[in-house]
Amino acid sequence: MSEAFTLIDGGAAQLLIVADHASAHVPDDIDLGIDEALLTDHIAVDIGVAEVSRLLAEQLGCTAILGGVSRLVIDLNREEEAPGLLPVMSDGHVIPGNREADLAQRLMRFHHPYHHQIVRLLDGMASPFILSVHSFTPSLASDPHARRPWDIGVLYNEDDRAARIAIPLLTEAGLLVGDQLPYSGKLLNATMNRHAEANGIPYLGIEMRQDLVGDVEGQRRFASIIGPIVLQCRNSLA
């Protein structure tokens, strides 16, 4: 057991589901100085990701690792030197409790154990494939006029092997797909850069629209679409 992550053991398939922002948990000894209602908002958690990841782990017979704390405690999908690692502002909301927080302590307590566990899981696989699961808000409070109409986005940095397979398949499944949208993986891809691209491990990075995976029906729908496509990507790149 670790407060830095939760493991879902769906089976021994050579697949790893990685969900950096799956939790809204804030430990009792950390005071972010915010309204607790914000912990259900997109600034605190990737809505729907934990549930879809659990469904996919069961469907694909593989392991999933879910980040154990809110991205407001520490952002597990940031490099250790990145300015947004310990956010003091998110989508117009001030996070006052982070202004005097001990970054080194939070790295040691959450960030390092999470990423070390990913390494251990991958080391135990002969030919791993990674599915990185995130979700995005359809509207930003700080930019209310911006349109984010995509049902799902596919993100990558230099390695677009799985993306090129998945994008047409997701489109054929009836989804409006954003290629490097709602933002580019060349700008934000820290966990996959570290564990996949740096090691030549093929991966698929997805961003689901949160209003489409906010309930059980939507979560099941997306899992049923994504699962077979992940298998096609893995089998094609094995």
Secondary structure, 3 states (H helix, E strand, C coil): CECCEEEEECCCCCEEEEECCCCCCCCCCCCCCCCHHHHHCCCCCCCCHHHHHHHHHHHHCCEEEEECCCCCCCCCCCCCCCCCCCCCEECCEECHHHCCCCHHHHHHHHHHHHHHHHHHHHHCCCCCEEEEEEEECCCECCECCCCCCCCEEEECCCCCHHHHHHHHHHHHCCCCEEECCCCCCCCCCHHHHHHCHHHCCCEEEEEEEHHHCCCHHHHHHHHHHHHHHHHHHHHHHC
